[in-house]
């Protein structure tokens, strides 16, 4: 391994988790291999800087990956198009990730690196790579969504996500939407929430904080509300990263109803969040805020074992890289439930 190359799907959560995982893999493996991050968003460096400054941004890899990412609108329309473009994106990405690559470091310096033996980490993938994978289990969610709501998702879409979510090792963090309706992992390794460090926007604020895409309509009405001196509440779309980070800090979380065309993952996330008292659906501000406060006070996050998922995944990857036995089967499967176990 002479480098760690990341791939990921849309949003800030996937690439920040992939980067944190890569840093720990490198630490546990005792290597100084550079971490190469596809450069997708203009503000990406400032967000990565919250977790470290040892990354190399690659515009070439970012441009290669972009056509496979979700950029808004109907998620199902995006998913149905992905098999049509994904193969070409995979080939282009793989070709560029071997050999000379132009990069930019955290100081803004530009230079070339040569990659001959990369280790790939693929977070919530849109394309298939010979990688270690953090997975949402999107193919399970889409199949369940099609069956439950009678939506024509398309077998080729489900097959695509089933294919890309297979890795050298595939990790599913729980509790999460994939855990609804009795999902049982087979080849996947269940780990605790994929959190290592918290983003500043999830802890450094007062009052109401609106985070993430899909909650713009809530912004104007909620940002001006007062929520007690020094108190906090987060309103978010319902993606895993923000909810997990808030939950682990005892911060109340509200989620507006999913917007039309939303990723089915969000629908199932909300069910699991309610069951675990992680977050509450926002329909009426006063009533639902009180419920979210009560949920946060229950601190069901204390049921979650430590270390958290990023550390567990990194240690497991390094064991696998060294040819050692990986035996996490069943250890954390109890987390992948719609409700937490009773306290004894």
N, C-alpha and C positions, 0 to 999 in steps of 0.2 A: 504494500500500500504506500503510494507516494503522494496521495491527495485524497480528500473526501469531497465528493461532488454531490450537491443537494438538488433535488427536484421536489415539486410541491404543486398543489392546486391554489385556487384564488384566496385572497385575503391575507391579513398579517399573521394570523395564528399559525397556519401551516409552516411558513418559512422560519418563524421565530422558534417554533418547537423543533424543527429539523436542525436549526443552527445550534440550539442548546444541546440536543442529542449528540451532534457531531463533536462539540467541544468536550463532552464527557467521554465519548468513545476515545477520542484522542488522548485525554488525560489518563484513562484507565489502561489504554494500550501502551502508554509511555512513548508516544511518538509526537513529532512536531509537524506532521503533514499539514499542508495548507487546507483550509476549508473554502471551497469555491461555491458561491451562491449566485444563481441566475438573477440578474438585475432586471426586475419587472417594474417596480414602482419608484417614482422620483424620491419619495420620502423614506425609502427602504433603509438607507444607511443610518438615519437618525433613530429608527426603531431598533435596528440591530445593535446599535451602540449601547442600548440599555443592558445588553447581555454580554457584550465583549467587543473588542476591536481587532480581533485576529482573523477576520473574514476577508475574502477577496471577491469583489463583485464582478460578474461577467455579463456585459451587455450582449455578447454573442449568444450565450446560453439562454439569457432572458428572451431575446428575440426569437430563438428557436422554440422555446417552451410556450410563448404567449398564445399561439393559435389553439392550443389544447385547453386553455383555462376558461373558466366561467367568468363572464364580464357583465352579468346582470340580465334582466328579462326573465323569461320562463326557464327554469332549470331543466325541465324535461325537454324543451326544444334544444337546449344546449347539449343535453345528454344524448339525444338522438342523432345529433350531428357529429359527436365525438368519434364514433367508429369510422367515419368517413375521412377524418383528418388525422386521426391519432397515429396511424402507422407511419405516415410521412414525418410527423413530428418526432416520433421515437427514433427513426433512422437519423434525422438531422441532429438531434440532441446527442445521440451516441457518437456520431462522427465528430462533432465539435468537441466533445468532452475528452477526446484522446488526441494527443499531440500538442502543438503550441496553441495557447489561448491568451488573448488580451484580457487583462484584469485591472481593477482599481482597488487599492486598499483603503482602510478607514481614514487615512490621512489625505486621500485624494490623489495619491501617486499612481501613475499608470505604467504598466510594464507587461512583459510576457512571462508566462510560466509554461513549463512543458509537463504534460501529464501522460504517464505510461501505464500506471497500475492503480486506477482509481477505486475507491470504495464508494458505493452509491447509497445515499439515504433518500428515500422517497416518501414524503409526508402527504397522506390523503391523496393518492396518486390519480392523475388523469392519463398517464402513459405508463407503459411497462418498462422497467429497467431491471438489470440483475442487481437488485438492491435489498437492503433491509427496509422494511415498510412499516410506517405508522398508518393504520387503516381506520376509516369510519365504518367499514363493512357496507359500503354504498350498495353493492349488488344485493345484499340481503334486505336492506331498507327498501330499495326500488321494487324488488319482488313482492315484499309484504305490502307496499303501497298499491301496487297494481291489483293484488288480490283483494285488499280491503276496500278500495274505493272504485274498483272497476275501471281503472285508468289503463289505456294501452301504452305501456312503457316501451314495449318491444323487446323480444328475446335477445336481439343482437346488442342492445344497450346493456342489459343485465349480464350477458356473456362478456362484454367488454370490461365492465368494472370487476367482474369475477377474475378475469385474466390479469388486469393491471394491479389488483390488490394482493396478488401472490408474490412473495419475496423469498429470499434466502431464509428469513424469519419474518413473520407478519405479526405485529402487535396491535391489539385492540384495547384501548383504554376504556375503563368503566368506572362509574356508571355513565351511560350514554345511550343515545337513541337506538343503537343496534341491539341493545339489551331488552327492548320491549317485546312483548308477545312471545316470551319463552325461548328466545334464541339460545342455542347451545354451541359453543365453539368446538371445532373439530381439529383443524390444523393450525389454528391461530393461537397465539399466546395472549391471554388476558392479563393486563397490568393495571395498576392504579392510575388515576388521572395523569395525563401527560403534561405535568407541570414541574418546573424546577425553580425558576425565579418568576416573580410577578412583574408585569408591565407597570410602568409608572401611572398610566391612565387608570389602572384598576385599584390603585391604593392612594395616590397623591391627589386628593380632591376633597371638597366639602359639598354638602347639599346633594343635588341630583346630578348624576352624570349619565349622559346618553352616549352609548358606545356602539359603533358598528353600522353597517349598511342595513337598510330595511326598516329603520326606526326614525327616518327623517320627519315623518308626520308628528311624532311624539316630541320632537325637539323643541318647537316653539312653545308648546303648552306646558312642558315640564321643566325646562331649564330655569324658568323664573320662580318656580315653587320653592318655598322654604320648608325644610325638613328638620327643624330643630337645630339648635346651635351645635356645630361640630359633628352632626350626624351625617350619614351617607346612605344613598340608595342608588343602584344602577338600573337603568333601563336599557335593554339590549335585545338584539334580534333573536338570540337563542342559540348561537354557536357555542361550541364546547369551551373554548379557551377562556372567554370572559366569565362565563357562569362558573366554571371550576375555580378560577382564581378568586372571584368574589366569595364563593361559598367557603373556600378554605380560609378566608379571612373573617367570616361571620358578617358579611355585608349583604343586606337584603337586595334581591334581584327581582325585577318585573320584566315580563316579556309581552309585547303587544301581539295580538293575533297575527299569525303568519300572513304575509301579503300574497296576493294572487301570483301563481307561478313560482312560489318559494320552493327551495330544495326540500324534498320530503323528509330529509334528515331532521329538519327543524320541528316538524310535526311530532316525530317520535322522541326527539330530545325533550320537548315540553312534557310529554307524558312521564318520562323517567325523572325529570327535574321535580315534578309535582310529587311523585312517589317517594323520592328521597328528601323532600323538603329543601331542595336546592334553589328553586325559583318558583314564581307564581305568574299565571297568565293575567295580563293587565286588561281589564274591561271597565272597571270603575276605580278611579284613582284612590279615593279615601278608603273604600272597603278593601281593595286588593293590596294597597300599601300596608295596611294593618296585618293582612295575612302574610305578606312577604317578611315583615318584621318578626312575626311569630315564628315563621320557618327558620329565619336566621338565628333566632334565639335558641332553637332546639339543638344547633351545632351537630347535626348528623355527620358533618365532615370528620368528627372525631372518631368515627368508625373506620375511616380510611387508614390502612397501614402505611407506615413509612419504612424505607424511603418511597417517594412518589414515583410515578411511572417513567419519567425520563431517566432517572438514575437506574431503575430496574432494567429498562431496555438497554441502556448503554453497557451495563455490566454483563448482560446476557449476550449482547453482540460481540463483545471482546472475548468471552469464553468460546463462542462459536468460531470466531476468527482464528483462535489458537487451537482449534480442533478438540476442545474439551466438551464434555457432556453438558447439554442444555436441558434442564429438567425443571421447568416451571409449570408443566401440565397440571391443571386443576388447582394450583395454589391460590390464584386470585379469581377463579370462576364465580365465586359467591358474590363478587362485586357486580357481575353482569346480570342484575335483576331489576325489575321495575320498582321494587321497594327494598329498603335495607332490612337485614335480619333484626330480630328483636334483641335488645340488650339483655345480657344475662347477669 
